[in-house]
Amino acid sequence: EARQLGIARTDRVIRHSRIRTVDDEPIINELIVLPETLFKGLGDKSDLPNTLYDLFQKEYGITVGQATERLTVIQADMTQAKMLGTVVGAPLLKIDRQPHAIDGRPIEWRISVCQLRDLHYRVNLT
């Protein structure tokens, strides 16, 4: 985590785990890791908004300038299958995201594991 966020190993981080749903069906299991020095008090919030980047900008003055994503297909293990309502061995999409602020600082490391049942991944480049 420290390496991904460009912080010292002794620096504190905020970890937030959530299940995202569509029509009450679990679709994405996310782990979001943030450097505590940039997001003081965020770890105390239990209900984060769907779109965190808006929150980052409005409450912390941090604007996402770019993000890099690495996509991998994995097989569901027992924990992932249970969390996402699928079977062990089902294909899942793992998204490893590294957003950076406008000044280039890493501000987040996010791992999203997505069930693929009737879904697709779309990116709009502008």
C-alpha angles and dihedrals in degrees: 000000000000092000092048092050096041093237135125118275089243094054116107123245135198115230119197122183123190143163114225118207141197116203088350091302117123108246109158133030108201134191113191120189121192133179106252092216090067098041108038112180095013091105089062093059114095099186112052121184121256091248110050097179091069089053091048091055100041100041103027104026092237118135122195108235100178142346135204121211130193116197123203133171112229136172120252115253121206095273095046092046091053094046094047099038096244137109131273108270095026113140114259131183115234115201117194106194128188113184121190130200120243089266090056099255115141106244105174144013114206131183114192122185112196131192110227102210106135092338138113135192117238130184124190113205115202 
